Amino acid sequence: MCNLWLNAQQRTVTGKPNIIFILMDDLGYGDVGAFFQKMRQERGDRSEPWLFTPQLDQMAAEGAMLPQQYCAAPVCAPSRASIMLGVNQGHANVRDNQFDKALEDNYTLGNVLQVAGYSTAAIGKWGLQGKAKAPHWPAHPLKRGFDYYFGYIGHGDGHEHYPKEGLYRGSKKVWENYTDVTAGLDKCYTGDLFTAATKKYIIDHQKGEEAHKPFFIYLAYDTPHAVLELPTQAYPAGGGLNGGLQWMGKPGHMINTASGKPDSYLYPEYAHATYDDDRNPATPEVPWPDTYKRYASVNHRIDEQVGDILQLLKDLEIDDQTLVVFTSDNGPSQESYLPKNYVSYEADFFNNFGPFDGIKRDCYEGGLRSATIAWWPGTIAPRTVMQTPSISYDWLPTFIEAAGFPAPVRSDGVSLLPSLTGRGKQQASKIYVEYKHPGTMPDYKEFAAQRRKKRRNQMQMLRLGDTVGVRYDVRSANTDFEIYHVVKDPQQLHNLAKGNPDLQQQLKARAVNARMPDTTAARPYDDAFIPAVDGVQVKPGLRMESYAVNSTWIPATQNLKPLATTTTSTLKPVLGNGNMVLMEGYIRVPADGVYTFYMETDGKAFLQIHDAAVIDADYGYQSHQLKTSTLRLKAGYHPIRIYCLAREGNQKPNFHLQWSYDGSITAHIPTNLFYY
């Protein structure tokens, strides 16, 4: 499979692993023992209560911890869209708080792995379906690359964890493919339900007609977010094939915990927990408020659910054939949705944000760092700690490389296999986040004084190496970034901006050249002119490389070996023995202006300027369909990459690229403006 695209130092995956991507809802970096809570416990400060996650800690010990991984956005809908599409928030079609918006019909985690030969399932919360009368949603999971779906379609449904009873938020609907199956889900706690459904899917797959195919499961829990509802009972003994949660399949008793009393079971570790509320060891400790007992129990339940799934893989003897990733969509929240007789949930009781400042909806580290674990026995060495910075849209390139294919060129991510396996050269992740929220940061004493109640509004975050640039209340492209060395200063206490004017300009340039504007999520820097690159030494023409590829999409070329390399000044693809051409170099823009590009081909094509995806004529593109896009460019040299993929049997693809600017007529771009 596609060995020709792997260079000599790149790890060749022998066989395609099963893949399970476990996405939690609002789980903070500080919620997992191995990342933070165990250190809190070791300090033994009775005024600072702690949580237990023994099975996640074991998962981390058996695999890799990714303490430098970021979420693509600090709230669920845009974060999940970026994960699913493999692109940053400057390219995703779901941004800000666009809940239930239809996920773009483009390459997804599901459909690229379908092409790679996988059976694909989405289980749990979706929230990217689009607005239409049920069940005719335009972006139902079965229309975005999944063969099977079971779970909550609507974003708001995930705020209630007993769908049939609707104890606090009213009854909700659970769907199996296009069928409403809620009627049989008496007393089904969704965390248990989605776990049992996942186990059933794996068992059925392994003994079914498609057992010869690897499987991909996108398991998106709706916990610990929203109503802090409790399970019906203790976790069933054992785990895996014959223990733990089991699918019973009987209406009214669909899973083996659909008995007892809903919203009743507190874990013994927390039921009578006390703490030093006044920081005075001489006074008696007081009980934890019930709200926090609930949160701790929900968190512990998650731990057991994940451990149950890993045990199943071991029981089926497919653990060494399965890559499992555990992560979260964004930082921790303050939301609990409990009745007024409960104290409101605050993320500073357990410090769910870990050693950082910020929570859900913040672009400081606490809102974006996620406690991420990758587990693949025999391939990922135990106790690996991956210090390479990464971001959640890196998983699409990672998974598709593990399946033997290069990622679509549209993806903003990079494969993390080199860092996870210790083989090959790791490319740097392109970490970029944008988000808007009208609120303010919490007034937590753990946060830096200057940050408490800070106005959010328009926000951006970029990471370059060990340095993060972040800015709040962005008014224009000229708003300065705060700059932090987040390895030495994870809480971001020491702003280095004054001593780094060149880095400030680099961040401001990247803040406009790594994205494309979206009128549904307007930004104050949408109209900014993209700066040119200074100090380049160039020659006339473009570098042209030809490739032989067997993917149905235009692939990213970082790990591809070209068949031939030459130069061109004509923008006419020369395929040689391949079927794809990349022309790259610089375009010299003659004057500051608004430039519209026009592209059409009888194959497929993709135009990138800097890191902005200017024209995407790949997924679903019809031959000779005219595609256009507009950029504001400063005079000077701008990096350009033009990809052309021929359709099968076409050795002389037609390709046309034109432009117009500031009211001029549309014309071919003069060849003397291209350099390499």
C-alpha positions as CSV (number, residue, x, y, z in Angstrom):
1,M,0.0,0.0,0.0
2,C,1.5,3.3,-1.2
3,N,5.0,2.3,-0.1
4,L,6.3,4.5,-2.9
5,W,5.4,7.6,-1.0
6,L,7.5,6.7,2.1
7,N,11.0,7.9,2.1
8,A,13.9,5.7,3.4
9,Q,13.8,7.1,7.0
10,Q,10.1,7.0,7.4
11,R,8.5,4.2,9.3
12,T,6.6,1.8,7.2
13,V,3.6,0.5,9.0
14,T,3.2,-3.3,8.5
15,G,-0.5,-3.9,8.4
16,K,-3.2,-1.3,9.1
17,P,-4.0,-0.9,12.8
18,N,-7.5,-0.6,14.2
19,I,-8.0,2.9,15.4
20,I,-10.2,4.1,18.3
21,F,-10.3,7.9,18.9
22,I,-11.8,8.7,22.3
23,L,-12.9,12.3,22.6
24,M,-14.1,13.5,26.0
25,D,-16.4,16.6,26.4
26,D,-14.8,19.4,28.5
27,L,-12.3,17.2,30.3
28,G,-9.5,19.4,31.6
29,Y,-5.8,18.8,31.3
30,G,-5.8,18.7,35.1
31,D,-8.5,16.0,35.4
32,V,-6.2,13.1,34.7
33,G,-3.9,11.7,37.5
34,A,-0.8,11.2,35.4
35,F,-0.9,14.8,34.0
36,F,-1.8,16.6,37.2
37,Q,-4.0,15.0,39.9
38,K,-1.3,12.6,41.1
39,M,1.1,15.5,41.7
40,R,-1.7,17.2,43.6
41,Q,-2.2,14.1,45.7
42,E,1.6,13.8,46.4
43,R,1.6,17.3,47.8
44,G,-0.9,16.2,50.4
45,D,-2.5,19.7,50.8
46,R,-5.9,18.9,52.4
47,S,-7.2,22.2,51.2
48,E,-6.6,21.1,47.6
49,P,-8.8,17.9,46.9
50,W,-7.7,15.5,44.2
51,L,-9.2,13.0,41.8
52,F,-8.3,9.4,41.0
53,T,-7.9,8.0,37.4
54,P,-6.0,4.7,37.9
55,Q,-6.9,3.1,34.6
56,L,-6.0,6.2,32.5
57,D,-2.8,6.4,34.5
58,Q,-2.1,2.8,33.5
59,M,-2.9,3.6,29.9
60,A,-0.4,6.4,30.0
61,A,2.2,4.1,31.6
62,E,1.7,1.6,28.8
63,G,1.8,4.1,26.0
64,A,2.6,7.8,25.3
65,M,1.6,11.0,27.2
66,L,1.3,14.1,25.0
67,P,1.5,17.0,27.5
68,Q,2.1,19.5,24.8
69,Q,-1.0,18.7,22.7
70,Y,-3.6,21.5,22.0
71,C,-7.2,21.5,21.1
72,A,-8.1,23.2,17.8
73,A,-10.5,25.5,19.6
74,P,-11.6,26.2,23.2
75,V,-15.2,25.1,22.7
76,C,-16.7,21.9,21.3
77,A,-18.3,22.5,17.9
78,P,-15.4,24.2,16.2
79,S,-12.9,21.9,18.0
80,R,-14.7,18.8,16.7
81,A,-15.0,20.2,13.2
82,S,-11.3,20.9,13.0
83,I,-10.6,17.3,14.3
84,M,-12.9,15.8,11.8
85,L,-11.7,17.9,8.8
86,G,-8.0,17.9,9.8
87,V,-7.8,21.7,9.4
88,N,-7.2,24.7,11.7
89,Q,-9.9,27.1,12.7
90,G,-8.8,29.5,9.9
91,H,-9.9,26.9,7.4
92,A,-12.7,25.0,9.1
93,N,-16.3,25.9,8.1
94,V,-17.5,25.6,11.7
95,R,-16.1,28.4,13.9
96,D,-16.9,30.2,17.1
97,N,-20.2,29.0,18.7
98,Q,-21.8,27.6,15.5
99,F,-23.4,24.6,17.2
100,D,-25.3,22.2,15.0
101,K,-23.9,23.7,11.8
102,A,-23.4,21.2,9.0
103,L,-19.8,20.0,8.8
104,E,-18.4,20.8,5.4
105,D,-18.7,18.0,2.7
106,N,-15.0,17.4,2.3
107,Y,-12.3,15.0,3.5
108,T,-13.0,13.7,7.0
109,L,-11.4,11.3,9.4
110,G,-14.2,8.9,8.4
111,N,-14.1,9.0,4.6
112,V,-10.3,9.0,4.2
113,L,-10.1,5.9,6.3
114,Q,-13.0,4.4,4.3
115,V,-10.8,4.8,1.2
116,A,-7.9,3.2,3.1
117,G,-10.1,0.1,3.6
118,Y,-11.6,0.7,7.1
119,S,-15.0,-0.1,8.6
120,T,-15.9,3.2,10.3
121,A,-18.2,4.0,13.2
122,A,-19.1,7.1,15.1
123,I,-20.6,6.6,18.6
124,G,-21.7,9.3,21.0
125,K,-22.1,13.1,20.5
126,W,-22.0,14.5,17.0
127,G,-23.4,18.1,16.9
128,L,-22.2,18.8,13.3
129,Q,-25.3,17.6,11.5
130,G,-26.8,20.8,10.1
131,K,-30.3,22.1,10.6
132,A,-33.1,20.1,9.0
133,K,-36.0,18.0,10.0
134,A,-34.9,14.8,11.6
135,P,-33.5,12.5,10.3
136,H,-32.7,14.3,7.1
137,W,-29.7,16.3,8.4
138,P,-27.3,17.3,5.6
139,A,-24.2,16.3,7.6
140,H,-25.4,13.2,9.4
141,P,-22.3,11.0,10.2
142,L,-23.3,8.5,7.5
143,K,-23.0,11.3,5.0
144,R,-19.5,12.3,6.3
145,G,-17.6,9.0,6.1
146,F,-19.1,6.7,8.7
147,D,-20.7,3.3,8.0
148,Y,-22.4,3.2,11.3
149,Y,-23.7,5.7,13.9
150,F,-25.1,5.4,17.4
151,G,-25.6,8.4,19.7
152,Y,-26.8,12.0,20.1
153,I,-27.1,13.9,16.9
154,G,-27.9,17.3,18.3
155,H,-25.4,19.4,20.3
156,G,-27.8,20.2,23.1
157,D,-28.9,16.6,23.5
158,G,-25.5,15.9,25.0
159,H,-26.4,18.1,28.0
160,E,-28.6,15.3,29.4
161,H,-27.1,12.0,30.3
162,Y,-30.3,10.0,30.8
163,P,-32.0,10.4,27.3
164,K,-35.3,8.7,28.0
165,E,-35.9,10.0,31.5
166,G,-34.5,13.5,30.9
167,L,-34.0,14.0,34.6
168,Y,-32.7,17.6,34.4
169,R,-32.8,18.8,30.8
170,G,-35.8,16.9,29.4
171,S,-35.8,13.8,27.3
172,K,-33.4,13.6,24.3
173,K,-33.1,11.4,21.3
174,V,-30.5,8.7,20.6
175,W,-30.2,7.6,17.0
176,E,-28.9,4.4,15.4
177,N,-28.1,5.4,11.9
178,Y,-31.3,7.1,10.9
179,T,-33.6,5.4,13.5
180,D,-34.7,6.9,16.8
181,V,-34.0,4.2,19.4
182,T,-34.7,6.1,22.5
183,A,-37.8,4.2,23.5
184,G,-35.9,1.2,24.7
185,L,-33.2,3.1,26.6
186,D,-34.8,3.0,30.1
187,K,-32.3,4.0,32.8
188,C,-29.4,4.2,30.3
189,Y,-26.6,6.5,31.5
190,T,-25.0,7.8,28.3
191,G,-21.4,7.2,29.3
192,D,-22.3,3.6,30.0
193,L,-24.5,3.4,26.9
194,F,-21.8,4.6,24.5
195,T,-19.2,2.3,26.1
196,A,-21.4,-0.7,25.8
197,A,-22.3,0.2,22.2
198,T,-18.6,0.5,21.4
199,K,-17.8,-2.9,22.9
200,K,-20.6,-4.4,21.0
201,Y,-19.4,-2.9,17.7
202,I,-15.9,-4.2,18.3
203,I,-17.1,-7.7,19.2
204,D,-19.5,-7.9,16.2
205,H,-16.9,-6.6,13.9
206,Q,-14.4,-9.2,14.9
207,K,-16.8,-12.1,14.3
208,G,-18.6,-10.5,11.3
209,E,-18.1,-10.5,7.6
210,E,-15.8,-7.5,7.7
211,A,-13.4,-9.0,10.3
212,H,-10.7,-8.9,7.6
213,K,-10.9,-5.1,7.5
214,P,-9.5,-2.8,10.2
215,F,-12.0,-0.7,12.1
216,F,-12.0,3.0,13.0
217,I,-14.2,4.2,15.9
218,Y,-14.8,7.8,16.7
219,L,-16.1,7.5,20.3
220,A,-17.3,11.0,21.4
221,Y,-18.5,10.9,25.0
222,D,-20.8,13.6,26.3
223,T,-19.2,13.6,29.8
224,P,-18.0,15.1,32.0
225,H,-19.7,18.2,30.4
226,A,-23.1,19.5,31.4
227,V,-25.5,18.0,34.0
228,L,-23.3,16.2,36.5
229,E,-25.6,13.2,36.6
230,L,-24.5,10.0,38.3
231,P,-24.7,6.4,37.1
232,T,-27.3,4.0,38.4
233,Q,-24.9,1.7,40.2
234,A,-21.3,0.6,40.7
235,Y,-19.3,-0.3,37.6
236,P,-19.9,-4.0,36.8
237,A,-17.0,-6.2,37.9
238,G,-14.2,-7.2,35.7
239,G,-14.1,-5.6,32.3
240,G,-13.5,-6.5,28.7
241,L,-15.1,-9.5,26.9
242,N,-16.9,-11.1,29.8
243,G,-17.0,-8.3,32.4
244,G,-17.6,-4.6,32.8
245,L,-20.4,-3.0,30.7
246,Q,-22.3,-5.4,28.4
247,W,-24.9,-4.8,25.7
248,M,-28.0,-6.8,26.6
249,G,-30.1,-5.7,23.6
250,K,-33.5,-5.9,25.4
251,P,-35.8,-2.8,25.3
252,G,-36.0,-1.5,28.8
253,H,-32.8,-3.3,29.7
254,M,-30.5,-2.4,26.9
255,I,-27.3,-2.5,28.9
256,N,-26.4,-4.2,32.2
257,T,-26.4,-1.0,34.2
258,A,-30.0,-0.1,33.1
259,S,-31.3,-1.0,36.5
260,G,-31.4,0.5,40.0
261,K,-32.0,4.2,40.4
262,P,-30.8,6.7,37.8
263,D,-28.6,9.5,39.1
264,S,-27.8,7.8,42.4
265,Y,-24.3,6.2,42.5
266,L,-21.5,8.1,44.2
267,Y,-18.1,6.5,44.2
268,P,-17.1,5.5,47.7
269,E,-13.8,7.3,47.4
270,Y,-15.8,10.6,47.3
271,A,-19.1,9.9,49.1
272,H,-17.7,10.9,52.5
273,A,-14.7,13.0,51.3
274,T,-13.7,16.0,53.4
275,Y,-11.3,18.8,52.9
276,D,-9.7,21.7,54.8
277,D,-11.9,24.5,53.5
278,D,-10.4,27.3,55.6
279,R,-6.7,26.2,55.2
280,N,-6.5,25.8,59.0
281,P,-5.4,22.3,60.1
282,A,-6.6,23.1,63.6
283,T,-10.3,23.3,62.6
284,P,-12.4,20.3,61.5
285,E,-12.5,19.4,57.8
286,V,-15.8,19.8,56.1
287,P,-17.5,17.5,53.5
288,W,-17.0,18.2,49.8
289,P,-20.0,20.0,48.3
290,D,-22.3,17.4,46.6
291,T,-21.6,19.1,43.2
292,Y,-17.9,18.1,43.4
293,K,-18.7,14.6,44.7
294,R,-20.7,14.3,41.5
295,Y,-18.0,15.6,39.2
296,A,-15.4,13.3,40.8
297,S,-17.7,10.3,40.3
298,V,-18.4,11.2,36.7
299,N,-14.6,11.5,36.2
300,H,-14.0,8.2,37.8
301,R,-16.7,6.6,35.7
302,I,-14.9,7.8,32.6
303,D,-11.7,6.2,33.8
304,E,-13.4,2.8,34.2
305,Q,-15.2,3.1,30.9
306,V,-11.9,3.6,29.0
307,G,-10.2,0.8,31.0
308,D,-13.1,-1.5,30.1
309,I,-12.5,-0.9,26.3
310,L,-8.8,-1.5,26.6
311,Q,-9.4,-4.7,28.4
312,L,-11.7,-5.9,25.6
313,L,-8.9,-5.3,23.1
314,K,-6.6,-7.4,25.3
315,D,-9.2,-10.2,25.7
316,L,-9.7,-10.3,21.9
317,E,-5.9,-10.3,21.4
318,I,-6.1,-7.3,19.1
319,D,-4.5,-4.8,21.5
320,D,-1.2,-4.8,19.6
321,Q,-3.1,-4.2,16.4
322,T,-5.0,-1.2,17.8
323,L,-4.0,2.4,18.2
324,V,-6.1,4.1,20.8
325,V,-6.1,7.9,21.4
326,F,-7.7,9.5,24.5
327,T,-8.1,13.3,24.5
328,S,-10.6,16.1,25.0
329,D,-12.3,18.7,22.8
330,N,-11.3,21.7,25.0
331,G,-10.4,22.8,28.5
332,P,-12.6,22.4,31.6
333,S,-15.9,24.2,32.1
334,Q,-17.8,25.9,34.9
335,E,-21.1,24.3,33.7
336,S,-23.1,21.8,35.8
337,Y,-26.8,22.6,35.0
338,L,-27.9,21.2,38.4
339,P,-30.9,22.5,40.5
340,K,-30.4,25.6,42.5
341,N,-30.0,23.7,45.8
342,Y,-26.5,22.6,44.5
343,V,-23.5,24.9,44.6
344,S,-22.4,25.9,41.1
345,Y,-19.4,24.0,39.7
346,E,-16.1,26.0,39.6
347,A,-13.0,24.6,37.9
348,D,-10.8,25.8,40.7
349,F,-12.0,23.2,43.3
350,F,-9.9,20.4,41.6
351,N,-7.9,22.9,39.4
352,N,-9.2,21.1,36.4
353,F,-7.1,23.5,34.3
354,G,-3.9,22.0,35.7
355,P,-0.8,24.2,36.0
356,F,-2.2,26.7,33.5
357,D,-4.4,29.8,33.4
358,G,-7.7,29.6,31.4
359,I,-10.7,27.3,31.0
360,K,-13.1,26.4,28.3
361,R,-13.5,29.4,25.9
362,D,-10.0,30.7,26.7
363,C,-7.0,30.8,24.4
364,Y,-4.5,30.7,27.2
365,E,-3.0,27.2,27.9
366,G,-5.7,26.1,30.3
367,G,-8.4,26.4,27.7
368,L,-6.5,24.7,24.9
369,R,-4.1,22.1,26.4
370,S,-5.6,18.6,26.6
371,A,-4.5,15.5,28.6
372,T,-3.8,13.3,25.6
373,I,-2.7,9.6,25.7
374,A,-1.8,7.4,22.7
375,W,-1.7,3.6,23.3
376,W,-0.5,1.0,20.8
377,P,1.2,-1.9,22.6
378,G,4.3,-3.2,20.8
379,T,4.5,0.0,18.6
380,I,4.4,2.9,21.1
381,A,6.9,2.2,23.8
382,P,5.7,2.2,27.4
383,R,6.2,5.4,29.4
384,T,6.8,7.5,26.3
385,V,6.5,11.3,27.0
386,M,6.1,13.2,23.7
387,Q,7.4,16.7,24.3
388,T,6.8,17.7,20.6
389,P,4.1,20.4,20.5
390,S,1.0,19.1,18.6
391,I,-2.6,19.9,18.0
392,S,-5.8,17.9,17.5
393,Y,-6.0,18.3,13.7
394,D,-2.7,16.4,13.5
395,W,-4.7,13.1,14.1
396,L,-6.1,12.9,10.6
397,P,-2.6,12.8,9.0
398,T,-1.4,10.5,11.8
399,F,-4.2,8.0,11.3
400,I,-4.1,8.0,7.5
401,E,-0.3,7.5,7.6
402,A,-0.7,4.5,9.9
403,A,-3.2,3.2,7.3
404,G,-0.5,3.5,4.6
405,F,-1.5,6.7,2.8
406,P,-0.4,10.3,2.7
407,A,-2.8,12.9,4.1
408,P,-4.9,15.1,1.8
409,V,-3.0,18.3,1.0
410,R,-5.9,20.3,2.5
411,S,-5.0,19.1,6.0
412,D,-3.2,21.6,8.2
413,G,-1.8,18.8,10.4
414,V,1.2,16.6,10.4
415,S,1.6,13.0,11.2
416,L,2.8,12.3,14.8
417,L,3.9,8.8,14.1
418,P,7.6,9.7,14.2
419,S,7.4,11.1,17.7
420,L,5.0,8.3,18.9
421,T,7.1,5.5,17.5
422,G,10.6,7.0,17.8
423,R,11.2,6.4,14.1
424,G,11.5,8.9,11.3
425,K,11.8,12.7,11.4
426,Q,9.0,14.6,13.1
427,Q,7.7,17.6,11.2
428,A,6.7,20.6,13.3
429,S,3.0,21.0,13.9
430,K,1.4,24.2,12.6
431,I,-0.4,25.3,15.8
432,Y,-3.0,28.0,15.2
433,V,-6.2,28.9,17.0
434,E,-8.8,31.6,16.5
435,Y,-12.0,32.1,18.5
436,K,-14.5,34.7,19.6
437,H,-16.5,34.8,22.9
438,P,-18.1,37.9,24.5
439,G,-17.4,36.8,28.1
440,T,-14.5,37.2,30.6
441,M,-12.1,34.8,32.3
442,P,-13.0,33.6,35.7
443,D,-11.8,35.4,38.8
444,Y,-9.8,32.4,40.2
445,K,-7.1,33.1,42.7
446,E,-4.9,30.5,41.0
447,F,-4.8,32.7,37.9
448,A,-2.4,35.6,37.4
449,A,-3.9,38.8,38.9
450,Q,-3.8,40.6,35.5
451,R,-5.8,37.8,33.9
452,R,-8.7,37.5,36.3
453,K,-12.0,38.8,34.6
454,K,-10.0,39.6,31.5
455,R,-12.2,40.4,28.5
456,R,-12.1,37.7,25.8
457,N,-13.8,39.0,22.6
458,Q,-11.7,38.1,19.5
459,M,-8.7,35.9,20.4
460,Q,-5.8,34.2,18.6
461,M,-3.1,31.8,19.7
462,L,-0.1,30.6,17.7
463,R,2.8,28.4,18.9
464,L,6.3,28.5,17.3
465,G,8.7,26.0,19.0
466,D,8.6,26.6,22.7
467,T,7.0,30.0,22.3
468,V,3.3,30.9,22.3
469,G,1.8,34.2,21.1
470,V,-1.7,34.9,22.4
471,R,-3.9,38.0,22.1
472,Y,-7.3,38.8,23.6
473,D,-9.8,41.5,22.6
474,V,-8.2,41.7,19.1
475,R,-9.2,45.0,17.5
476,S,-7.1,44.7,14.3
477,A,-4.2,42.9,12.7
478,N,-1.9,45.3,14.6
479,T,-3.0,44.3,18.1
480,D,0.1,43.1,19.8
481,F,0.6,39.5,21.0
482,E,1.6,38.6,24.5
483,I,4.6,36.2,24.1
484,Y,5.5,33.4,26.5
485,H,8.1,30.6,26.7
486,V,5.5,28.0,27.7
487,V,7.9,25.2,28.5
488,K,9.8,27.3,31.1
489,D,6.7,29.4,32.0
490,P,3.6,27.2,31.6
491,Q,1.3,29.6,33.5
492,Q,2.3,32.4,31.1
493,L,3.4,34.8,33.8
494,H,6.3,36.5,32.0
495,N,5.4,38.4,28.9
496,L,8.4,38.5,26.6
497,A,6.9,40.7,24.0
498,K,8.9,43.9,24.7
499,G,12.2,42.1,24.0
500,N,11.1,40.4,20.8
501,P,10.0,42.9,18.2
502,D,11.0,40.5,15.3
503,L,9.0,37.7,16.8
504,Q,6.0,40.0,17.3
505,Q,6.1,40.8,13.5
506,Q,6.4,37.1,12.7
507,L,3.4,36.3,14.8
508,K,1.3,39.1,13.3
509,A,2.2,37.9,9.7
510,R,1.4,34.3,10.5
511,A,-1.9,35.4,12.1
512,V,-3.1,36.5,8.7
513,N,-1.3,34.1,6.3
514,A,-2.3,30.7,7.9
515,R,-6.0,31.2,7.3
516,M,-8.8,32.3,5.0
517,P,-11.7,34.6,6.1
518,D,-15.2,33.3,6.6
519,T,-18.0,35.8,6.5
520,T,-20.0,33.7,9.0
521,A,-17.3,34.3,11.6
522,A,-16.0,37.8,10.8
523,R,-12.6,38.8,12.3
524,P,-11.1,42.3,12.7
525,Y,-8.0,41.1,10.7
526,D,-10.0,39.7,7.7
527,D,-9.2,42.8,5.7
528,A,-5.5,42.9,6.6
529,F,-2.9,42.7,3.8
530,I,-0.7,39.6,4.0
531,P,2.9,40.7,4.3
532,A,5.5,39.6,1.7
533,V,8.6,37.6,2.7
534,D,11.8,39.6,3.2
535,G,15.3,38.7,2.0
536,V,14.6,35.9,-0.4
537,Q,17.2,35.0,-3.0
538,V,15.4,33.8,-6.1
539,K,15.7,32.7,-9.7
540,P,13.1,33.0,-12.5
541,G,10.5,30.2,-12.8
542,L,8.9,27.7,-10.5
543,R,10.4,24.4,-9.2
544,M,8.3,21.5,-10.6
545,E,8.2,18.0,-9.1
546,S,6.2,15.1,-10.5
547,Y,4.9,12.2,-8.4
548,A,3.2,8.9,-8.8
549,V,0.4,8.7,-6.2
550,N,-2.4,6.2,-5.6
551,S,-4.6,8.2,-3.4
552,T,-7.9,9.5,-4.7
553,W,-7.0,12.9,-3.2
554,I,-4.2,15.4,-3.8
555,P,-1.7,14.3,-1.2
556,A,0.6,16.4,1.0
557,T,4.1,15.8,-0.3
558,Q,6.3,16.2,2.8
559,N,7.0,12.4,2.9
560,L,6.7,11.8,-0.9
561,K,9.7,11.1,-3.1
562,P,9.4,12.9,-6.4
563,L,10.0,11.0,-9.7
564,A,11.6,14.0,-11.3
565,T,12.4,17.6,-10.5
566,T,12.8,20.5,-13.0
567,T,11.8,24.2,-13.4
568,T,9.0,25.8,-15.3
569,S,7.7,29.2,-16.2
570,T,4.6,28.2,-18.1
571,L,2.3,26.7,-15.4
572,K,1.8,23.7,-17.7
573,P,2.0,20.5,-15.7
574,V,4.5,18.0,-17.0
575,L,3.6,14.6,-15.5
576,G,6.5,12.5,-16.6
577,N,5.8,9.0,-15.4
578,G,3.6,10.2,-12.6
579,N,0.1,11.5,-12.2
580,M,0.6,14.6,-10.0
581,V,2.7,17.7,-10.3
582,L,3.7,20.3,-7.6
583,M,4.8,23.7,-8.8
584,E,6.3,25.8,-6.0
585,G,8.3,28.9,-5.4
586,Y,7.3,32.5,-5.0
587,I,4.9,34.9,-6.8
588,R,6.1,38.5,-6.9
589,V,3.1,40.7,-6.3
590,P,3.7,44.0,-8.1
591,A,1.7,46.3,-5.7
592,D,-0.4,46.2,-2.6
593,G,-3.8,45.2,-3.6
594,V,-6.9,42.9,-3.6
595,Y,-6.1,39.9,-5.8
596,T,-8.7,37.5,-7.1
597,F,-7.4,34.1,-8.4
598,Y,-9.3,32.0,-10.9
599,M,-8.5,28.3,-11.4
600,E,-9.9,25.5,-13.5
601,T,-8.6,22.1,-14.6
602,D,-9.8,18.8,-16.1
603,G,-8.2,17.0,-13.2
604,K,-7.9,18.2,-9.6
605,A,-5.9,21.1,-8.2
606,F,-5.1,23.0,-5.1
607,L,-3.6,26.5,-4.6
608,Q,-1.8,27.5,-1.5
609,I,-0.2,30.9,-0.8
610,H,1.8,31.0,2.4
611,D,-0.2,28.5,4.5
612,A,-3.6,29.8,3.3
613,A,-5.7,27.3,1.4
614,V,-6.7,29.7,-1.3
615,I,-8.5,27.4,-3.8
616,D,-9.5,23.8,-3.1
617,A,-10.4,22.0,-6.3
618,D,-10.0,18.5,-4.9
619,Y,-12.8,16.8,-3.1
620,G,-15.9,16.6,-5.3
621,Y,-14.4,18.8,-7.9
622,Q,-16.0,18.6,-11.4
623,S,-13.8,19.0,-14.5
624,H,-13.5,22.6,-15.7
625,Q,-15.5,24.0,-12.8
626,L,-14.2,27.6,-12.3
627,K,-13.0,28.2,-8.7
628,T,-12.2,31.6,-7.4
629,S,-10.8,33.2,-4.2
630,T,-9.5,36.6,-3.1
631,L,-6.5,37.6,-1.0
632,R,-5.2,41.0,0.1
633,L,-1.5,40.9,-0.6
634,K,1.4,43.3,0.1
635,A,3.8,44.0,-2.7
636,G,6.8,41.6,-2.8
637,Y,7.4,37.9,-2.8
638,H,4.8,35.4,-1.5
639,P,5.4,31.6,-1.2
640,I,3.1,29.7,-3.6
641,R,2.3,26.0,-4.1
642,I,0.2,24.7,-7.0
643,Y,-0.8,21.1,-7.0
644,C,-2.3,19.4,-10.1
645,L,-3.6,15.8,-10.1
646,A,-4.5,14.2,-13.4
647,R,-7.5,12.0,-13.7
648,E,-6.9,8.4,-14.6
649,G,-5.6,8.0,-18.2
650,N,-5.0,11.7,-18.8
651,Q,-1.3,12.3,-19.5
652,K,-1.8,16.0,-20.6
653,P,-4.0,17.6,-18.0
654,N,-5.3,21.1,-18.8
655,F,-4.8,23.7,-16.0
656,H,-5.4,27.4,-16.0
657,L,-4.6,30.0,-13.3
658,Q,-5.5,33.6,-13.8
659,W,-5.9,36.7,-11.6
660,S,-7.3,40.1,-11.4
661,Y,-6.6,42.9,-9.0
662,D,-8.0,46.3,-7.9
663,G,-10.6,46.3,-10.7
664,S,-8.4,45.1,-13.5
665,I,-9.6,42.5,-16.1
666,T,-9.0,38.9,-15.6
667,A,-5.7,37.8,-17.2
668,H,-3.1,35.1,-17.1
669,I,-0.5,35.8,-14.4
670,P,2.7,37.0,-16.2
671,T,5.3,34.3,-16.2
672,N,8.0,36.8,-15.1
673,L,6.3,37.0,-11.7
674,F,7.2,33.4,-10.7
675,Y,10.4,32.6,-8.9
676,Y,12.0,29.8,-7.0
